[in-house]
Amino acid sequence: MVRKTKENAELTRQAIIHAARAVFLVRGVSRTTMEHIAAEAGVTRGAIYWHFKNKIDLFHAMREQVFLPLIDRMDDTLLVEGSDSPLRNIENFLMGTIQILNESIETRQIYEIMMIKCEYVEDFSDVLQQIISNCSGITAKIALTYERARLKGELKEGLNPEQLAQDTNLFFTGLLHMWVKDASGTRFRQQAADLIRFHMQLRAK
């Protein structure tokens, strides 16, 4: 009986997260209330507050379903010592992220919410700072990989690994923004792989 109750509670929690994602996509985060989410999930506001302290807590739960696995995946692909080609590792990571967006509706929807459906003001300003911190961590790891590429003789002469990492981070963030906005899939989604390959070719000897 206790196990069944826990299972039901988890099902309710997941239903609330799913409902929040759906409403955030339509209304935007700032215009979404707990009443909207409760109605979409078919539960009471009390049920939501049983699982989540507030909308920010719910937002984080939704975000962690896809964002953290992408970071974990980056660690696997970028920071493998002894790789034959560090530049290829970076390219594979960028390509892999686009592949995940193509294959996973859930990931695609959460990126859309994070990038164009959320205003990072007031209570959500801390969320923005966390995103910036994550980006700094990603940039540092990419810089290490570019440094390995330099030591292996893969980089063009005179290129600075840290500056390259900043450039790659800004390039890919911009590409993701345009990819998400290209709902018809006729421009940036079609060109993403070619743009990534060209970006990496500019660095290679």
Backbone as JSON Lines, residues from 0, in Angstrom:
{"i":0,"aa":"M","n":[0.82,-1.2,0.0],"ca":[0.0,0.0,0.0],"c":[0.86,1.26,0.0]}
{"i":1,"aa":"V","n":[1.92,1.26,0.83],"ca":[2.82,2.4,0.88],"c":[3.52,2.59,-0.47]}
{"i":2,"aa":"R","n":[3.94,1.47,-1.07],"ca":[4.61,1.54,-2.36],"c":[3.66,2.11,-3.42]}
{"i":3,"aa":"K","n":[2.41,1.69,-3.39],"ca":[1.43,2.18,-4.35],"c":[1.22,3.68,-4.17]}
{"i":4,"aa":"T","n":[1.18,4.12,-2.92],"ca":[1.0,5.55,-2.65],"c":[2.17,6.35,-3.19]}
{"i":5,"aa":"K","n":[3.4,5.84,-3.0],"ca":[4.58,6.53,-3.52],"c":[4.57,6.57,-5.05]}
{"i":6,"aa":"E","n":[4.13,5.47,-5.66],"ca":[4.05,5.44,-7.12],"c":[3.04,6.46,-7.63]}
{"i":7,"aa":"N","n":[1.91,6.54,-6.98],"ca":[0.88,7.5,-7.38],"c":[1.37,8.94,-7.21]}
{"i":8,"aa":"A","n":[2.09,9.17,-6.11],"ca":[2.63,10.51,-5.86],"c":[3.62,10.9,-6.96]}
{"i":9,"aa":"E","n":[4.46,9.97,-7.38],"ca":[5.43,10.26,-8.44],"c":[4.73,10.49,-9.77]}
{"i":10,"aa":"L","n":[3.68,9.72,-10.04],"ca":[2.91,9.93,-11.27],"c":[2.29,11.32,-11.28]}
{"i":11,"aa":"T","n":[1.77,11.73,-10.13],"ca":[1.18,13.07,-10.02],"c":[2.24,14.13,-10.23]}
{"i":12,"aa":"R","n":[3.41,13.94,-9.64],"ca":[4.5,14.91,-9.8],"c":[4.9,15.05,-11.26]}
{"i":13,"aa":"Q","n":[5.03,13.94,-11.95],"ca":[5.4,13.98,-13.36],"c":[4.31,14.62,-14.21]}
{"i":14,"aa":"A","n":[3.05,14.37,-13.85],"ca":[1.94,14.98,-14.57],"c":[1.96,16.5,-14.41]}
{"i":15,"aa":"I","n":[2.31,16.96,-13.23],"ca":[2.4,18.4,-12.97],"c":[3.53,19.03,-13.79]}
{"i":16,"aa":"I","n":[4.68,18.36,-13.83],"ca":[5.81,18.86,-14.62],"c":[5.43,18.92,-16.1]}
{"i":17,"aa":"H","n":[4.79,17.88,-16.58],"ca":[4.36,17.83,-17.98],"c":[3.37,18.95,-18.26]}
{"i":18,"aa":"A","n":[2.44,19.19,-17.35],"ca":[1.45,20.26,-17.53],"c":[2.12,21.63,-17.53]}
{"i":19,"aa":"A","n":[3.08,21.81,-16.63],"ca":[3.8,23.09,-16.58],"c":[4.51,23.36,-17.89]}
{"i":20,"aa":"R","n":[5.15,22.35,-18.44],"ca":[5.84,22.52,-19.72],"c":[4.86,22.94,-20.82]}
{"i":21,"aa":"A","n":[3.71,22.3,-20.85],"ca":[2.71,22.62,-21.87],"c":[2.2,24.05,-21.73]}
{"i":22,"aa":"V","n":[1.94,24.47,-20.5],"ca":[1.4,25.82,-20.29],"c":[2.48,26.87,-20.51]}
{"i":23,"aa":"F","n":[3.7,26.61,-20.06],"ca":[4.8,27.55,-20.3],"c":[4.98,27.81,-21.79]}
{"i":24,"aa":"L","n":[4.84,26.77,-22.6],"ca":[5.01,26.91,-24.05],"c":[3.96,27.84,-24.64]}
{"i":25,"aa":"V","n":[2.74,27.76,-24.14],"ca":[1.63,28.54,-24.7],"c":[1.59,29.95,-24.12]}
{"i":26,"aa":"R","n":[1.73,30.07,-22.81],"ca":[1.52,31.34,-22.13],"c":[2.81,32.08,-21.8]}
{"i":27,"aa":"G","n":[3.94,31.38,-21.83],"ca":[5.17,31.96,-21.31],"c":[5.23,31.75,-19.81]}
{"i":28,"aa":"V","n":[6.44,31.77,-19.24],"ca":[6.59,31.47,-17.82],"c":[5.98,32.55,-16.94]}
{"i":29,"aa":"S","n":[6.24,33.81,-17.25],"ca":[5.79,34.88,-16.37],"c":[4.27,35.0,-16.31]}
{"i":30,"aa":"R","n":[3.58,34.64,-17.4],"ca":[2.12,34.76,-17.45],"c":[1.41,33.5,-16.99]}
{"i":31,"aa":"T","n":[2.18,32.49,-16.61],"ca":[1.59,31.24,-16.14],"c":[1.43,31.29,-14.62]}
{"i":32,"aa":"T","n":[0.25,30.89,-14.15],"ca":[-0.01,30.81,-12.71],"c":[-0.14,29.35,-12.3]}
{"i":33,"aa":"M","n":[-0.1,29.12,-11.01],"ca":[-0.32,27.77,-10.51],"c":[-1.72,27.27,-10.87]}
{"i":34,"aa":"E","n":[-2.67,28.19,-10.95],"ca":[-4.03,27.8,-11.35],"c":[-4.05,27.25,-12.77]}
{"i":35,"aa":"H","n":[-3.28,27.9,-13.67],"ca":[-3.2,27.41,-15.04],"c":[-2.62,25.99,-15.08]}
{"i":36,"aa":"I","n":[-1.56,25.78,-14.32],"ca":[-0.9,24.47,-14.32],"c":[-1.8,23.41,-13.69]}
{"i":37,"aa":"A","n":[-2.48,23.77,-12.6],"ca":[-3.39,22.83,-11.95],"c":[-4.5,22.4,-12.9]}
{"i":38,"aa":"A","n":[-5.06,23.37,-13.63],"ca":[-6.13,23.05,-14.57],"c":[-5.64,22.12,-15.67]}
{"i":39,"aa":"E","n":[-4.43,22.39,-16.18],"ca":[-3.87,21.55,-17.24],"c":[-3.59,20.14,-16.74]}
{"i":40,"aa":"A","n":[-3.13,20.02,-15.49],"ca":[-2.78,18.72,-14.93],"c":[-3.99,17.97,-14.37]}
{"i":41,"aa":"G","n":[-5.1,18.69,-14.19],"ca":[-6.28,18.06,-13.6],"c":[-6.13,17.78,-12.12]}
{"i":42,"aa":"V","n":[-5.39,18.67,-11.42],"ca":[-5.18,18.52,-9.98],"c":[-5.52,19.84,-9.3]}
{"i":43,"aa":"T","n":[-5.48,19.84,-7.98],"ca":[-5.7,21.07,-7.23],"c":[-4.39,21.83,-7.05]}
{"i":44,"aa":"R","n":[-4.49,23.11,-6.71],"ca":[-3.28,23.88,-6.4],"c":[-2.55,23.25,-5.21]}
{"i":45,"aa":"G","n":[-3.33,22.72,-4.26],"ca":[-2.72,22.08,-3.09],"c":[-1.84,20.91,-3.49]}
{"i":46,"aa":"A","n":[-2.26,20.16,-4.51],"ca":[-1.46,19.03,-4.98],"c":[-0.12,19.51,-5.55]}
{"i":47,"aa":"I","n":[-0.15,20.65,-6.24],"ca":[1.09,21.2,-6.78],"c":[2.02,21.6,-5.64]}
{"i":48,"aa":"Y","n":[1.47,22.31,-4.65],"ca":[2.31,22.78,-3.54],"c":[2.78,21.64,-2.65]}
{"i":49,"aa":"W","n":[2.14,20.5,-2.73],"ca":[2.63,19.33,-2.0],"c":[3.97,18.87,-2.57]}
{"i":50,"aa":"H","n":[4.13,19.03,-3.9],"ca":[5.34,18.58,-4.57],"c":[6.37,19.69,-4.81]}
{"i":51,"aa":"F","n":[5.9,20.94,-4.94],"ca":[6.79,22.03,-5.32],"c":[6.51,23.25,-4.46]}
{"i":52,"aa":"K","n":[7.58,23.91,-4.01],"ca":[7.43,25.07,-3.14],"c":[6.79,26.25,-3.86]}
{"i":53,"aa":"N","n":[7.16,26.44,-5.12],"ca":[6.66,27.58,-5.89],"c":[6.92,27.32,-7.37]}
{"i":54,"aa":"K","n":[6.65,28.31,-8.19],"ca":[6.81,28.15,-9.64],"c":[8.27,27.96,-10.02]}
{"i":55,"aa":"I","n":[9.17,28.62,-9.31],"ca":[10.6,28.47,-9.6],"c":[11.05,27.03,-9.33]}
{"i":56,"aa":"D","n":[10.6,26.46,-8.23],"ca":[10.92,25.08,-7.9],"c":[10.42,24.15,-9.0]}
{"i":57,"aa":"L","n":[9.23,24.4,-9.49],"ca":[8.64,23.61,-10.56],"c":[9.42,23.81,-11.86]}
{"i":58,"aa":"F","n":[9.81,25.04,-12.14],"ca":[10.61,25.34,-13.33],"c":[11.92,24.56,-13.31]}
{"i":59,"aa":"H","n":[12.59,24.55,-12.15],"ca":[13.85,23.81,-12.02],"c":[13.64,22.31,-12.25]}
{"i":60,"aa":"A","n":[12.57,21.76,-11.71],"ca":[12.29,20.34,-11.89],"c":[12.1,20.01,-13.37]}
{"i":61,"aa":"M","n":[11.39,20.88,-14.08],"ca":[11.19,20.69,-15.51],"c":[12.51,20.78,-16.26]}
{"i":62,"aa":"R","n":[13.31,21.77,-15.91],"ca":[14.57,22.03,-16.6],"c":[15.57,20.89,-16.4]}
{"i":63,"aa":"E","n":[15.6,20.34,-15.2],"ca":[16.59,19.3,-14.89],"c":[16.31,18.0,-15.65]}
{"i":64,"aa":"Q","n":[15.12,17.85,-16.18],"ca":[14.83,16.63,-16.92],"c":[15.67,16.5,-18.17]}
{"i":65,"aa":"V","n":[16.1,17.61,-18.76],"ca":[16.9,17.51,-19.98],"c":[18.22,18.25,-19.9]}
{"i":66,"aa":"F","n":[18.31,19.34,-19.16],"ca":[19.51,20.18,-19.23],"c":[20.72,19.5,-18.61]}
{"i":67,"aa":"L","n":[20.55,18.92,-17.43],"ca":[21.69,18.29,-16.78],"c":[22.23,17.09,-17.55]}
{"i":68,"aa":"P","n":[21.37,16.24,-18.13],"ca":[21.92,15.15,-18.94],"c":[22.79,15.64,-20.09]}
{"i":69,"aa":"L","n":[22.47,16.79,-20.69],"ca":[23.29,17.32,-21.77],"c":[24.68,17.68,-21.26]}
{"i":70,"aa":"I","n":[24.76,18.24,-20.06],"ca":[26.04,18.58,-19.48],"c":[26.82,17.3,-19.18]}
{"i":71,"aa":"D","n":[26.14,16.31,-18.63],"ca":[26.8,15.03,-18.36],"c":[27.34,14.42,-19.65]}
{"i":72,"aa":"R","n":[26.55,14.52,-20.71],"ca":[26.97,13.97,-22.0],"c":[28.2,14.7,-22.52]}
{"i":73,"aa":"M","n":[28.26,16.03,-22.28],"ca":[29.42,16.79,-22.71],"c":[30.67,16.28,-22.01]}
{"i":74,"aa":"D","n":[30.57,15.99,-20.73],"ca":[31.73,15.46,-20.0],"c":[32.23,14.16,-20.65]}
{"i":75,"aa":"D","n":[31.3,13.33,-21.1],"ca":[31.67,12.06,-21.7],"c":[32.38,12.25,-23.03]}
{"i":76,"aa":"T","n":[31.96,13.22,-23.83],"ca":[32.49,13.34,-25.19],"c":[33.67,14.28,-25.28]}
{"i":77,"aa":"L","n":[33.73,15.3,-24.44],"ca":[34.79,16.3,-24.58],"c":[36.01,16.0,-23.74]}
{"i":78,"aa":"L","n":[35.83,15.34,-22.62],"ca":[36.94,15.2,-21.68],"c":[37.48,13.77,-21.63]}
{"i":79,"aa":"V","n":[37.58,13.16,-22.78],"ca":[38.14,11.8,-22.87],"c":[39.62,11.91,-23.23]}
{"i":80,"aa":"E","n":[40.47,11.63,-22.27],"ca":[41.91,11.69,-22.52],"c":[42.31,10.64,-23.55]}
{"i":81,"aa":"G","n":[43.28,11.01,-24.36],"ca":[43.8,10.07,-25.34],"c":[43.0,10.0,-26.61]}
{"i":82,"aa":"S","n":[42.03,10.88,-26.78],"ca":[41.26,10.87,-28.02],"c":[42.16,11.22,-29.2]}
{"i":83,"aa":"D","n":[41.91,10.61,-30.34],"ca":[42.73,10.89,-31.53],"c":[42.56,12.32,-32.01]}
{"i":84,"aa":"S","n":[41.38,12.92,-31.79],"ca":[41.13,14.25,-32.31],"c":[40.25,15.05,-31.35]}
{"i":85,"aa":"P","n":[40.85,15.92,-30.52],"ca":[40.05,16.78,-29.64],"c":[39.08,17.67,-30.42]}
{"i":86,"aa":"L","n":[39.49,18.15,-31.6],"ca":[38.58,18.98,-32.39],"c":[37.35,18.18,-32.8]}
{"i":87,"aa":"R","n":[37.55,16.91,-33.12],"ca":[36.4,16.07,-33.48],"c":[35.49,15.87,-32.28]}
{"i":88,"aa":"N","n":[36.07,15.81,-31.08],"ca":[35.24,15.67,-29.87],"c":[34.3,16.86,-29.72]}
{"i":89,"aa":"I","n":[34.84,18.06,-29.94],"ca":[33.99,19.25,-29.84],"c":[32.9,19.22,-30.9]}
{"i":90,"aa":"E","n":[33.28,18.89,-32.11],"ca":[32.29,18.81,-33.19],"c":[31.23,17.77,-32.88]}
{"i":91,"aa":"N","n":[31.63,16.63,-32.36],"ca":[30.67,15.58,-32.02],"c":[29.7,16.03,-30.94]}
{"i":92,"aa":"F","n":[30.2,16.79,-29.96],"ca":[29.32,17.31,-28.92],"c":[28.29,18.26,-29.5]}
{"i":93,"aa":"L","n":[28.73,19.19,-30.34],"ca":[27.79,20.14,-30.93],"c":[26.77,19.42,-31.8]}
{"i":94,"aa":"M","n":[27.24,18.5,-32.61],"ca":[26.34,17.72,-33.47],"c":[25.38,16.88,-32.62]}
{"i":95,"aa":"G","n":[25.9,16.31,-31.54],"ca":[25.07,15.46,-30.69],"c":[23.96,16.23,-30.02]}
{"i":96,"aa":"T","n":[24.25,17.46,-29.62],"ca":[23.22,18.28,-29.0],"c":[22.1,18.58,-29.98]}
{"i":97,"aa":"I","n":[22.45,18.9,-31.23],"ca":[21.45,19.14,-32.26],"c":[20.65,17.87,-32.52]}
{"i":98,"aa":"Q","n":[21.32,16.73,-32.52],"ca":[20.64,15.45,-32.74],"c":[19.6,15.2,-31.65]}
{"i":99,"aa":"I","n":[19.98,15.48,-30.39],"ca":[19.04,15.31,-29.28],"c":[17.83,16.21,-29.47]}
{"i":100,"aa":"L","n":[18.04,17.45,-29.88],"ca":[16.92,18.35,-30.12],"c":[16.02,17.84,-31.24]}
{"i":101,"aa":"N","n":[16.63,17.27,-32.26],"ca":[15.84,16.71,-33.36],"c":[15.0,15.52,-32.92]}
{"i":102,"aa":"E","n":[15.57,14.71,-32.03],"ca":[14.93,13.44,-31.67],"c":[13.97,13.54,-30.49]}
{"i":103,"aa":"S","n":[14.19,14.51,-29.6],"ca":[13.42,14.58,-28.36],"c":[12.52,15.82,-28.33]}
{"i":104,"aa":"I","n":[11.23,15.59,-28.42],"ca":[10.27,16.7,-28.35],"c":[10.37,17.39,-26.99]}
{"i":105,"aa":"E","n":[10.52,16.62,-25.94],"ca":[10.6,17.18,-24.59],"c":[11.8,18.13,-24.46]}
{"i":106,"aa":"T","n":[12.97,17.68,-24.93],"ca":[14.15,18.52,-24.87],"c":[13.96,19.79,-25.69]}
{"i":107,"aa":"R","n":[13.4,19.63,-26.86],"ca":[13.15,20.77,-27.75],"c":[12.22,21.78,-27.09]}
{"i":108,"aa":"Q","n":[11.17,21.31,-26.46],"ca":[10.21,22.2,-25.8],"c":[10.84,22.94,-24.63]}
{"i":109,"aa":"I","n":[11.67,22.25,-23.84],"ca":[12.27,22.91,-22.68],"c":[13.3,23.94,-23.11]}
{"i":110,"aa":"Y","n":[14.06,23.65,-24.17],"ca":[14.96,24.67,-24.7],"c":[14.18,25.89,-25.19]}
{"i":111,"aa":"E","n":[13.05,25.65,-25.83],"ca":[12.23,26.77,-26.31],"c":[11.75,27.62,-25.14]}
{"i":112,"aa":"I","n":[11.31,26.96,-24.07],"ca":[10.87,27.7,-22.88],"c":[12.02,28.51,-22.3]}
{"i":113,"aa":"M","n":[13.17,27.88,-22.15],"ca":[14.31,28.55,-21.52],"c":[14.81,29.72,-22.35]}
{"i":114,"aa":"M","n":[14.75,29.59,-23.67],"ca":[15.36,30.59,-24.53],"c":[14.42,31.72,-24.93]}
{"i":115,"aa":"I","n":[13.14,31.42,-25.16],"ca":[12.27,32.47,-25.69],"c":[10.93,32.6,-24.96]}
{"i":116,"aa":"K","n":[10.69,31.78,-23.95],"ca":[9.41,31.86,-23.25],"c":[9.58,32.21,-21.77]}
{"i":117,"aa":"C","n":[10.78,32.66,-21.37],"ca":[11.02,32.97,-19.96],"c":[11.71,34.32,-19.82]}
{"i":118,"aa":"E","n":[11.16,35.17,-18.96],"ca":[11.8,36.43,-18.62],"c":[12.57,36.23,-17.31]}
{"i":119,"aa":"Y","n":[13.88,36.41,-17.36],"ca":[14.7,36.16,-16.19],"c":[14.81,37.41,-15.31]}
{"i":120,"aa":"V","n":[13.67,37.77,-14.72],"ca":[13.6,38.95,-13.86],"c":[13.03,38.55,-12.5]}
{"i":121,"aa":"E","n":[13.2,39.45,-11.53],"ca":[12.69,39.24,-10.18],"c":[13.12,37.88,-9.65]}
{"i":122,"aa":"D","n":[12.15,37.06,-9.26],"ca":[12.5,35.78,-8.64],"c":[13.3,34.86,-9.57]}
{"i":123,"aa":"F","n":[13.19,35.09,-10.88],"ca":[13.88,34.22,-11.83],"c":[15.29,34.71,-12.17]}
{"i":124,"aa":"S","n":[15.71,35.82,-11.57],"ca":[17.06,36.32,-11.84],"c":[18.12,35.32,-11.4]}
{"i":125,"aa":"D","n":[17.86,34.57,-10.33],"ca":[18.81,33.55,-9.88],"c":[18.95,32.43,-10.9]}
{"i":126,"aa":"V","n":[17.85,32.13,-11.61],"ca":[17.91,31.1,-12.65],"c":[18.86,31.55,-13.76]}
{"i":127,"aa":"L","n":[18.79,32.83,-14.12],"ca":[19.69,33.35,-15.16],"c":[21.14,33.25,-14.71]}
{"i":128,"aa":"Q","n":[21.42,33.57,-13.45],"ca":[22.79,33.48,-12.95],"c":[23.3,32.05,-12.99]}
{"i":129,"aa":"Q","n":[22.4,31.1,-12.72],"ca":[22.81,29.69,-12.78],"c":[23.12,29.29,-14.22]}
{"i":130,"aa":"I","n":[22.32,29.77,-15.17],"ca":[22.58,29.48,-16.58],"c":[23.92,30.05,-17.01]}
{"i":131,"aa":"I","n":[24.2,31.3,-16.59],"ca":[25.48,31.92,-16.92],"c":[26.63,31.12,-16.32]}
{"i":132,"aa":"S","n":[26.44,30.66,-15.08],"ca":[27.48,29.85,-14.43],"c":[27.71,28.55,-15.19]}
{"i":133,"aa":"N","n":[26.62,27.91,-15.63],"ca":[26.74,26.68,-16.41],"c":[27.5,26.94,-17.7]}
{"i":134,"aa":"C","n":[27.19,28.07,-18.36],"ca":[27.87,28.41,-19.61],"c":[29.36,28.61,-19.38]}
{"i":135,"aa":"S","n":[29.7,29.22,-18.24],"ca":[31.12,29.42,-17.92],"c":[31.83,28.09,-17.74]}
{"i":136,"aa":"G","n":[31.14,27.15,-17.09],"ca":[31.72,25.82,-16.91],"c":[31.91,25.11,-18.23]}
{"i":137,"aa":"I","n":[30.93,25.22,-19.13],"ca":[31.03,24.6,-20.45],"c":[32.19,25.2,-21.22]}
{"i":138,"aa":"T","n":[32.3,26.54,-21.17],"ca":[33.38,27.22,-21.9],"c":[34.74,26.77,-21.4]}
{"i":139,"aa":"A","n":[34.88,26.61,-20.1],"ca":[36.16,26.17,-19.54],"c":[36.52,24.77,-20.02]}
{"i":140,"aa":"K","n":[35.54,23.88,-20.11],"ca":[35.81,22.52,-20.56],"c":[36.16,22.49,-22.05]}
{"i":141,"aa":"I","n":[35.49,23.32,-22.82],"ca":[35.82,23.4,-24.25],"c":[37.23,23.96,-24.43]}
{"i":142,"aa":"A","n":[37.6,24.94,-23.58],"ca":[38.94,25.52,-23.66],"c":[40.0,24.45,-23.41]}
{"i":143,"aa":"L","n":[39.77,23.58,-22.44],"ca":[40.71,22.49,-22.17],"c":[40.85,21.58,-23.39]}
{"i":144,"aa":"T","n":[39.74,21.36,-24.06],"ca":[39.78,20.49,-25.24],"c":[40.52,21.16,-26.38]}
{"i":145,"aa":"Y","n":[40.31,22.46,-26.56],"ca":[41.08,23.19,-27.58],"c":[42.58,23.18,-27.24]}
{"i":146,"aa":"E","n":[42.9,23.27,-25.96],"ca":[44.31,23.21,-25.56],"c":[44.92,21.86,-25.93]}
{"i":147,"aa":"R","n":[44.16,20.78,-25.73],"ca":[44.65,19.46,-26.13],"c":[44.85,19.41,-27.65]}
{"i":148,"aa":"A","n":[43.91,20.06,-28.37],"ca":[44.04,20.11,-29.83],"c":[45.3,20.87,-30.24]}
{"i":149,"aa":"R","n":[45.62,21.94,-29.51],"ca":[46.84,22.71,-29.8],"c":[48.08,21.85,-29.58]}
{"i":150,"aa":"L","n":[48.1,21.13,-28.47],"ca":[49.25,20.28,-28.16],"c":[49.4,19.15,-29.18]}
{"i":151,"aa":"K","n":[48.32,18.72,-29.77],"ca":[48.37,17.66,-30.78],"c":[48.66,18.22,-32.18]}
{"i":152,"aa":"G","n":[48.76,19.55,-32.28],"ca":[49.06,20.16,-33.58],"c":[47.86,20.26,-34.49]}
{"i":153,"aa":"E","n":[46.65,20.22,-33.94],"ca":[45.44,20.3,-34.77],"c":[45.03,21.73,-35.09]}
{"i":154,"aa":"L","n":[45.4,22.69,-34.23],"ca":[44.95,24.07,-34.4],"c":[45.85,24.85,-35.35]}
{"i":155,"aa":"K","n":[45.24,25.82,-36.03],"ca":[46.03,26.77,-36.8],"c":[46.93,27.55,-35.86]}
{"i":156,"aa":"E","n":[48.06,27.99,-36.36],"ca":[49.02,28.73,-35.55],"c":[48.41,30.05,-35.05]}
{"i":157,"aa":"G","n":[48.75,30.41,-33.81],"ca":[48.36,31.7,-33.27],"c":[46.98,31.77,-32.66]}
{"i":158,"aa":"L","n":[46.23,30.68,-32.65],"ca":[44.89,30.69,-32.08],"c":[44.95,30.38,-30.59]}
{"i":159,"aa":"N","n":[44.19,31.13,-29.82],"ca":[44.18,31.0,-28.36],"c":[43.04,30.09,-27.93]}
{"i":160,"aa":"P","n":[43.31,28.98,-27.23],"ca":[42.25,28.03,-26.85],"c":[41.11,28.67,-26.05]}
{"i":161,"aa":"E","n":[41.43,29.59,-25.13],"ca":[40.36,30.21,-24.33],"c":[39.47,31.1,-25.19]}
{"i":162,"aa":"Q","n":[40.07,31.86,-26.1],"ca":[39.27,32.69,-26.99],"c":[38.44,31.84,-27.94]}
{"i":163,"aa":"L","n":[39.03,30.75,-28.42],"ca":[38.28,29.84,-29.29],"c":[37.06,29.26,-28.55]}
{"i":164,"aa":"A","n":[37.27,28.92,-27.28],"ca":[36.17,28.35,-26.5],"c":[35.05,29.35,-26.32]}
{"i":165,"aa":"Q","n":[35.39,30.61,-26.03],"ca":[34.38,31.65,-25.92],"c":[33.63,31.79,-27.24]}
{"i":166,"aa":"D","n":[34.37,31.79,-28.34],"ca":[33.77,31.94,-29.65],"c":[32.82,30.78,-29.96]}
{"i":167,"aa":"T","n":[33.25,29.56,-29.64],"ca":[32.41,28.39,-29.88],"c":[31.15,28.44,-29.02]}
{"i":168,"aa":"N","n":[31.29,28.84,-27.77],"ca":[30.14,28.92,-26.89],"c":[29.13,29.94,-27.41]}
{"i":169,"aa":"L","n":[29.61,31.11,-27.82],"ca":[28.72,32.14,-28.34],"c":[28.1,31.72,-29.67]}
{"i":170,"aa":"F","n":[28.9,31.11,-30.53],"ca":[28.38,30.61,-31.8],"c":[27.26,29.6,-31.58]}
{"i":171,"aa":"F","n":[27.51,28.64,-30.69],"ca":[26.54,27.56,-30.52],"c":[25.29,28.03,-29.78]}
{"i":172,"aa":"T","n":[25.47,28.95,-28.82],"ca":[24.3,29.52,-28.14],"c":[23.41,30.25,-29.14]}
{"i":173,"aa":"G","n":[24.04,31.03,-30.02],"ca":[23.27,31.73,-31.05],"c":[22.59,30.77,-32.0]}
{"i":174,"aa":"L","n":[23.3,29.71,-32.38],"ca":[22.71,28.71,-33.28],"c":[21.51,28.03,-32.62]}
{"i":175,"aa":"L","n":[21.64,27.7,-31.33],"ca":[20.52,27.07,-30.63],"c":[19.31,27.99,-30.57]}
{"i":176,"aa":"H","n":[19.55,29.28,-30.32],"ca":[18.44,30.23,-30.31],"c":[17.72,30.24,-31.65]}
{"i":177,"aa":"M","n":[18.46,30.34,-32.73],"ca":[17.84,30.4,-34.05],"c":[17.23,29.05,-34.43]}
{"i":178,"aa":"W","n":[17.86,27.95,-34.0],"ca":[17.32,26.62,-34.27],"c":[15.95,26.48,-33.62]}
{"i":179,"aa":"V","n":[15.84,26.89,-32.37],"ca":[14.57,26.79,-31.65],"c":[13.5,27.65,-32.31]}
{"i":180,"aa":"K","n":[13.87,28.84,-32.77],"ca":[12.9,29.76,-33.37],"c":[12.48,29.32,-34.77]}
{"i":181,"aa":"D","n":[13.29,28.5,-35.43],"ca":[13.01,28.04,-36.79],"c":[12.0,26.89,-36.76]}
{"i":182,"aa":"A","n":[10.77,27.21,-36.39],"ca":[9.74,26.17,-36.21],"c":[9.44,25.42,-37.5]}
{"i":183,"aa":"S","n":[9.55,26.1,-38.64],"ca":[9.27,25.43,-39.92],"c":[10.39,24.48,-40.31]}
{"i":184,"aa":"G","n":[11.56,24.67,-39.73],"ca":[12.69,23.78,-40.03],"c":[13.3,23.99,-41.4]}
{"i":185,"aa":"T","n":[13.03,25.12,-42.03],"ca":[13.48,25.33,-43.4],"c":[14.79,26.09,-43.5]}
{"i":186,"aa":"R","n":[15.28,26.64,-42.37],"ca":[16.5,27.44,-42.45],"c":[17.58,26.88,-41.52]}
{"i":187,"aa":"F","n":[17.58,27.31,-40.28],"ca":[18.68,26.97,-39.39],"c":[18.69,25.49,-39.01]}
{"i":188,"aa":"R","n":[17.53,24.88,-38.93],"ca":[17.53,23.45,-38.57],"c":[18.15,22.62,-39.68]}
{"i":189,"aa":"Q","n":[17.88,23.0,-40.91],"ca":[18.48,22.27,-42.03],"c":[19.97,22.53,-42.15]}
{"i":190,"aa":"Q","n":[20.4,23.74,-41.81],"ca":[21.79,24.14,-42.02],"c":[22.69,23.88,-40.82]}
{"i":191,"aa":"A","n":[22.12,23.48,-39.68],"ca":[22.88,23.39,-38.44],"c":[24.14,22.55,-38.58]}
{"i":192,"aa":"A","n":[24.05,21.37,-39.15],"ca":[25.21,20.48,-39.27],"c":[26.3,21.12,-40.12]}
{"i":193,"aa":"D","n":[25.93,21.73,-41.23],"ca":[26.92,22.37,-42.1],"c":[27.57,23.56,-41.39]}
{"i":194,"aa":"L","n":[26.79,24.33,-40.64],"ca":[27.34,25.48,-39.91],"c":[28.34,25.03,-38.85]}
{"i":195,"aa":"I","n":[28.02,23.92,-38.17],"ca":[28.94,23.4,-37.15],"c":[30.24,22.92,-37.8]}
{"i":196,"aa":"R","n":[30.12,22.19,-38.9],"ca":[31.32,21.69,-39.58],"c":[32.2,22.86,-40.04]}
{"i":197,"aa":"F","n":[31.58,23.91,-40.6],"ca":[32.33,25.06,-41.08],"c":[33.01,25.79,-39.91]}
{"i":198,"aa":"H","n":[32.28,25.9,-38.79],"ca":[32.84,26.53,-37.59],"c":[34.11,25.81,-37.14]}
{"i":199,"aa":"M","n":[34.1,24.5,-37.16],"ca":[35.26,23.74,-36.71],"c":[36.38,23.76,-37.76]}
{"i":200,"aa":"Q","n":[36.03,23.78,-39.03],"ca":[37.04,23.81,-40.08],"c":[37.89,25.08,-40.02]}
{"i":201,"aa":"L","n":[37.3,26.17,-39.55],"ca":[38.03,27.44,-39.45],"c":[39.17,27.36,-38.46]}
{"i":202,"aa":"R","n":[39.13,26.39,-37.55],"ca":[40.14,26.25,-36.52],"c":[41.23,25.25,-36.87]}
{"i":203,"aa":"A","n":[40.91,24.33,-37.72],"ca":[41.82,23.21,-38.0],"c":[42.9,23.61,-38.99]}
{"i":204,"aa":"K","n":[44.07,23.0,-38.84],"ca":[45.16,23.19,-39.8],"c":[44.78,22.61,-41.16]}
